[in-house]
Amino acid sequence: MFRLTTLVVLAAALASTGCQRESHANEEPAKYLVTTPIRKDTELTKDFVAQIKVIQHIELRAMEKGYLQGIYVDEG
């Protein structure tokens, strides 16, 4: 019984000391750098060796004379 009482008193003492808050009166507010993005039109162009047209079937043709060695596009 003595151990149980001691354990309860010790647990209550630890709980009461752990719940106290320290006041931080001297804290400065955080400063954040704020900018405004520039809005402008951009064009992204890339040159490819073949022309790809979207219809029911895709047809790939080389723009230069010669043989097409490989088609690296799967259906779907």
N, C-alpha and C positions, 0 to 999 in steps of 0.2 A: 504494500500500500504506500509505503514511504517513497519507493522508486517511482510509482505512477504519479504521485503528487509532485515530486521533484521534476519529472519529465514534463508535466503539464505546465508548471510554473516557468521552466526553462523555455519551452516552446512559446509561451505567451510573451516572455521577455524578448525573445528573438523576433517575433512577429511585430511587436510594437516598435522596436528600434528600426526594423527594416522598412517600415511604411512611411517614414518621415521624409519629406521633400526638402531639399536645400533650395533656398531662393537665389536666383541668379540675377540680381538687380543690376550688375555692372556689365551685362552682355551687350555687345553692340549688334545692331541688326545686320544681317548679311547683305552684302552688296553684290549685285549681278550685272554683268555687262549686257546691255540690250542693244541690238542692232536692227536695222530694217533691210530686208533683202531687196536687191535690185530686180525689177521685173523687165525682161526684154525677150524678144522673139529669138528663137534659135532654130537653126536648120541642121539636121544631121543627115549627111549624105555619105553613102558608101558605094564604091564602084565594084561590080562583080563581073566575072568573065562570061556568065550566061544570063539569059533572060528567063524569068519564071513568071508564068501567067496562071492565074487561078481560074480554072473552068471546071468541068467535071473531071477531066484528066489533066495532069500536069505534064507539059512537054518541055524537056530540057534540050537546048541546042547550044553548041559551042559558037562563039562569035568569030572564031578564027578557023581557017581550014585545017583539017586533020581529023583524027579519030578521037572520040570521047573514051577515055580509058576507064572511067568509073563514075557511077551515079551514087552519091552519098545521101540520098533522100529516100526514106521509106514511105510507103503508102499510109495515109491517115495522118 
